Structure formats: structure tokens, C-alpha cells
Amino acid sequence: MAKSAIILKSASEIEQMYEANQIVAATLQMLEERIVPGVTTWQLDQWAEKLCRKRQALPAFKGYRGFPGSLCVSVNEQVVHGIPSKKVKLVDGDVVSIDFGVKYNGFYGDSAITIPVGTIGEDFQALLTATQESLYHAIAAIKKGNRVGDISTAVQQHVEQQGFSVVRQFVGHGIGKNLHEPPEIPNYGQGKNSPKLHVGMVLAVEPMINLGGPEVVVLQDGWTVVTKDKKVSAHFEHSIALTEEGPWVLSKRENERLPGSL
């Protein structure tokens, strides 16, 4: 991805991006309520696309570089880009990461959550909690005067202090009229030379955190990314605009409680 051409959005464009991201948020919240043992990942995909199109939006991932689904649904050791399947049925104790995007009125929205299926182990829950908390720490770092590297460091420090590891091969990104725009946003520190943050930037920040080691591999389907050690991974993502007042979480879900500082 080019280091140049970070595209700043106007206030009216950010409002339009909020509308797109709220379709994503509503879809993820609906799916969260429907995830129970016995549901297939294909069913989740169908529900998401139906709600998306009902809201007059297009599923952003379907057909993107050949991806076959509307959702990326990644179960347990799958990190990202899991393909929905009628053969994959969720069972009690699973964790499932759902990444969803839409295009609406010319702008993209993008967000992800990781959801427990039934009752999960304490170590799994600790991973989910730490990953979501790291996203909130990252959002708090999105302010004038900071750099992209401050976002990255906030994620890395929070999760590594708790014994988890950061996926390095996949990163967050800018978002707008394109699904992926500069700058790239790694979840690990980059030093002092990363891009400065400016009002009008809209960033999709997405910690991908592993219970075990950081290494990942791509399966033969060309899409599904799994942990090399087969241990569970978690993924949370929000699209955030930097405004004069600070970070605005465009993809906040109705049932989501942000920390008081946000």
C-alpha cells in the first residue's frame, strides 16, 4: 500500500460513513444475538447479507478479490478471512470472529467482533476481553498530535502484558470510498516515523490477538488464516473518525458500552 495519499474526509463525508457503519453495527449485533450451538457459519452469512440488502447496502466483502461470502467467519484457531460454510456448525465452547463490511451511498463501513458460543473456558474469555480492551486503548490514542504508531503500541502493550501475542502479517487500514486506504495500522509498535494523525482521518483499527504464538499460516483455500500452533485467536475492529472533538467510533453497536474516556 502506498505511503502517500492519506485521504481526509469532510464532516459531511464522515456523517455518511457513520450511516454505512451503523448498518454494519446493526448486522453484527443481530448476529451476536443469533449465535448459539448448532448454527452454521453459512446461516450467519445469509442473515447478514439479507439485513444488509434490506438496508439498501451492498456487502463489501462478497466478490472482493474473489472472496465468496458476505461475512468473514473465523472459528477458534482461525484468525481472519474464514469462508462461510454449510459444513461448519458452531458448538458449545467455540469462539467465532465475525468481520463484516458494507458499501452504502459510496462509502464503506467495516467492523468485527469475536463472540463466545455457549460457555467458553476462562483462558478463551480472557483473550476475548484483552483483545476488545486493546481496541479501546487504541481508539483512545487516536487524537491530534499522535501518530499511527501510538495506536499500534497501545494494542501491543495491553495484550502482551497479559501474555497474549500480536499477529503481524495482517493490519488495520484507512477506509472511505475504498475499503482499504492508507495508512496501514499494525497492531505492534512502529517507532517514531509512522504517519501523523489529522482531523478527517477515518481508520479501521483491528487487533488480531492469539492465545499462543504470533505465527499464522494461510490454508489451501487461499483465504482462511489460522494460528500456526492451532491455539485460539480473537479479532475486534471498529471504524473510527478523528474529529476536532476526538475519536468518533462510527461502528459502535447499540448494545456496546464504550469506556468513559470515549
Secondary structure, 3 states (H helix, E strand, C coil): CCCCCCCCCCHHHHHHHHHHHHHHHHHHHHHHHHCCCCCEHHHHHHHHHHHHHHCCCEECCCCHHHCCCCEEEEECCEEECCCCCCCCECCCCCEEEEEEEEEECCEEEEEEEEEECCCCCHHHHHHHHHHHHHHHHHHHCCCCCCEHHHHHHHHHHHHHCCCCEECCCCCEEECCCCCCEEEEECCCCCCCCCCECCCCCEEEECCEEECCCCCEEECCCCCCEEECCCCCEEECEEEEEEECCEEEECCCCCCCCCCCCC
